[in-house]
């Protein structure tokens, strides 16, 4: 039996249709690379498991959790069961666009031994480009998103109108988005698994932070493209997901920058949530009452 080069790990929670499309795209786009697909199902109730067993029994190794254990813990379970030299953490709401996707990643990693964690070009359904990674969380980064609203849909539409690093094959970032993240097994052996204190959100940043401390490079390979539908699991409860993201970011702020920065982070988030509370009267996503609840929860 040939050595497994890639272990593709997908965590699923009630995303049956997207999961099917994701697995189908992997199989169609990678005909010449040795890989395994491991799906960890976090106690879905939408027949995801029965779909996998009936349609992909020969293609997928299935791990069934009795409860929703979160993103980090589910991935760690699969990593421990995997055989590949390189692990690919892939969201269930993604679809591979580039032909010979894994072969391209393998060639890049073979010639760039110092790169331990690799992201790819992420595109949205409307053709615009999503950030594939970014800078570590800081008070300034928080200020830009919460006060200047540089994480709003309008902002992303604006920046997507301008040319980007489309002509650059590879560029370094502080962290890679966990929607599509390649990591060498050597890195995991060096720094450990994903931090399970993060139920979801923030684990990718914290993981890359530990990798960089150990002098592994982290970056994005633009020659590989993946379609990302974004938030198909979390949109079922956006208020809870938003609050979890805030708490995890505050935890990272404290870890990276200390207790005083955590106080500033709480103040910035309070301001940002109040602005969003006012804007929510003109939008149909999260209710005004939910934003007020999040402000109260922030200080518990």
Buried (B, 14 or more C-beta within 10 A) or exposed (E): EEEBBBBBBBBBBBBBEBBBBBBBBBBEBBEEBBBBBBBBBBBBEBEBBEBBEEEBEEBBBBBBBEEBBBBBBBBBBBBEBBBBBBBBBBBBBBBBBBEBBBBBBBEBBEEBEEBBBBBBBBBBEEEEBBEBBBEBBBBEBBBBBBEEBBEEEEBBEEEBEEEEEEEEEBEEBBBBBBBBBBBBBEBBEBBEBBBBEBBBBBBBBBBBBBBBEEEBBBBBBBBBBBBBBBEBBBEEEBBEBBBBBBBBBBBBBBBBBEEEBBEBBBEBBBBBBEBBBEBBEEEEEBBBEBBBBBBEEBEE
